[in-house]
Amino acid sequence: MVRSARPEDVPRIHELILELAEYERLRDRAVGTPELLHRHLFGEHKYVEALVVEIEGALVGYALFFTTYSTFLTLPGYWLEDLFVEPASRGKGYGKALLLEIVRLARVNGFGRVEWSVLDWNQPSIDFYESLGARALGDWTVYRLEGAALGGLARS
């Protein structure tokens, strides 16, 4: 059911990423390509890892995550970038299985935590995460540099 992604999974993972972007009402921001995803998952420098849910030969969900570091804990951790199960396959425990595998990997590797963000309007996901014992960090605000702002600072 849950397994590590393989190179031949990249086109379907990319399709699922676009489905997630549509669900999150951010489709216009999903401009990445399967080629870049493949390079970052399986290239010389692996920046991200992926797990997939495969049911009867079909990929119905995925999780993308990467290593972070906590200076306060002096331990690495995982940042869960995406957790998505296609709508027709929800409610069957696949999302939980993906998250539990990431938690298992974190524990095996001696990591200190697993973190992610969720859109504040996404109550089904919030309810799911809280049912597993996760808690919101209400005292933190996420900031981002991208596009022109990132390019402008890089040239400074």
C-alpha positions as CSV (number, residue, x, y, z in Angstrom):
1,M,0.0,0.0,0.0
2,V,2.5,2.7,1.1
3,R,5.9,2.6,-0.5
4,S,8.7,4.9,-1.5
5,A,8.2,6.6,-4.8
6,R,10.1,5.3,-7.9
7,P,11.2,7.3,-10.9
8,E,8.3,5.9,-13.0
9,D,5.8,7.4,-10.4
10,V,6.8,11.0,-11.1
11,P,4.2,11.8,-13.8
12,R,1.3,10.5,-11.6
13,I,2.8,12.3,-8.5
14,H,2.8,15.5,-10.6
15,E,-0.8,15.0,-11.6
16,L,-1.7,14.6,-7.9
17,I,0.2,17.7,-7.1
18,L,-1.9,19.6,-9.6
19,E,-5.1,18.1,-8.0
20,L,-3.8,19.3,-4.6
21,A,-3.2,22.8,-6.0
22,E,-6.8,22.8,-7.4
23,Y,-8.2,21.7,-4.0
24,E,-6.2,24.4,-2.2
25,R,-7.4,27.0,-4.7
26,L,-3.8,27.6,-5.7
27,R,-3.7,26.1,-9.2
28,D,-2.3,29.2,-10.7
29,R,0.8,28.8,-8.5
30,A,1.5,25.3,-9.5
31,V,4.0,25.9,-12.2
32,G,6.6,23.2,-11.5
33,T,7.2,20.4,-14.1
34,P,7.5,16.6,-13.8
35,E,11.1,17.0,-15.1
36,L,12.1,19.2,-12.1
37,L,10.3,17.0,-9.7
38,H,12.1,13.9,-11.1
39,R,15.5,15.7,-10.7
40,H,14.8,16.8,-7.2
41,L,13.5,13.3,-6.1
42,F,16.0,11.1,-8.0
43,G,18.9,13.3,-9.3
44,E,22.4,13.8,-8.1
45,H,21.2,16.1,-5.3
46,K,18.0,14.7,-3.7
47,Y,16.2,17.6,-2.1
48,V,12.9,15.8,-1.3
49,E,11.5,12.4,-0.6
50,A,8.2,10.9,-1.6
51,L,5.9,8.1,-0.5
52,V,3.0,6.9,-2.5
53,V,-0.2,4.9,-1.8
54,E,-0.6,2.3,-4.5
55,I,-3.9,0.4,-4.7
56,E,-4.3,-2.3,-7.3
57,G,-1.5,-0.7,-9.5
58,A,-2.9,2.8,-9.2
59,L,-1.3,5.7,-7.3
60,V,-4.1,7.3,-5.3
61,G,-2.1,9.5,-2.8
62,Y,1.3,10.8,-2.0
63,A,3.4,12.6,0.6
64,L,6.4,14.8,-0.2
65,F,8.8,15.6,2.7
66,F,12.3,16.8,3.3
67,T,14.8,17.1,6.2
68,T,14.9,20.2,8.4
69,Y,16.9,21.0,11.5
70,S,16.0,22.3,14.9
71,T,18.7,24.3,16.6
72,F,16.7,24.2,19.9
73,L,16.5,20.4,19.8
74,T,19.8,20.1,18.0
75,L,18.1,17.4,16.0
76,P,16.9,17.0,12.4
77,G,13.3,16.7,11.6
78,Y,11.0,16.3,8.6
79,W,8.9,19.0,6.9
80,L,5.8,17.5,5.3
81,E,5.3,19.6,2.2
82,D,2.4,17.8,0.8
83,L,0.0,15.1,1.9
84,F,-2.8,14.3,-0.6
85,V,-5.2,11.5,-1.3
86,E,-7.4,11.7,-4.3
87,P,-11.1,12.4,-3.3
88,A,-12.4,9.1,-4.4
89,S,-9.9,7.3,-2.1
90,R,-10.4,9.3,1.0
91,G,-11.7,7.9,4.3
92,K,-9.9,4.6,3.9
93,G,-6.9,5.4,6.1
94,Y,-4.4,6.2,3.3
95,G,-3.6,9.7,4.5
96,K,-3.0,8.4,8.0
97,A,-0.8,5.5,6.6
98,L,1.3,8.1,4.7
99,L,1.8,10.3,7.8
100,L,2.5,7.3,10.1
101,E,5.2,6.1,7.7
102,I,6.9,9.5,7.8
103,V,6.7,9.4,11.6
104,R,8.2,5.9,11.6
105,L,11.1,7.1,9.4
106,A,11.6,10.1,11.7
107,R,11.8,7.8,14.8
108,V,14.1,5.3,13.1
109,N,16.4,8.2,12.1
110,G,16.4,9.7,15.6
111,F,14.7,12.9,14.4
112,G,13.0,15.3,16.8
113,R,9.8,16.2,15.0
114,V,7.6,16.3,12.0
115,E,6.1,19.6,11.0
116,W,3.8,21.0,8.2
117,S,1.4,23.8,7.5
118,V,-2.2,23.7,6.7
119,L,-4.5,26.4,5.2
120,D,-6.6,27.9,7.9
121,W,-9.9,27.2,6.0
122,N,-9.1,23.5,5.5
123,Q,-11.1,22.2,8.4
124,P,-11.2,18.6,7.2
125,S,-7.4,18.5,7.3
126,I,-7.2,20.3,10.6
127,D,-9.6,17.9,12.1
128,F,-7.6,14.9,10.7
129,Y,-4.3,16.2,12.1
130,E,-5.7,17.1,15.5
131,S,-7.3,13.6,15.7
132,L,-3.7,12.2,15.5
133,G,-2.5,14.4,18.3
134,A,-0.9,17.2,16.2
135,R,-1.3,20.7,17.5
136,A,-1.3,24.1,15.8
137,L,1.5,26.5,16.5
138,G,-0.6,29.6,16.8
139,D,2.3,31.8,17.8
140,W,4.2,31.5,14.5
141,T,3.6,33.3,11.3
142,V,5.0,31.9,8.0
143,Y,7.0,34.3,5.8
144,R,8.1,33.6,2.2
145,L,10.4,35.2,-0.3
146,E,9.8,34.1,-3.9
147,G,9.7,35.4,-7.5
148,A,10.8,39.0,-7.9
149,A,11.5,39.6,-4.2
150,L,13.8,36.6,-4.1
151,G,15.5,37.5,-7.3
152,G,16.0,41.1,-6.2
153,L,17.5,40.2,-2.9
154,A,19.8,37.6,-4.5
155,R,21.2,40.4,-6.7
156,S,21.8,42.8,-3.7
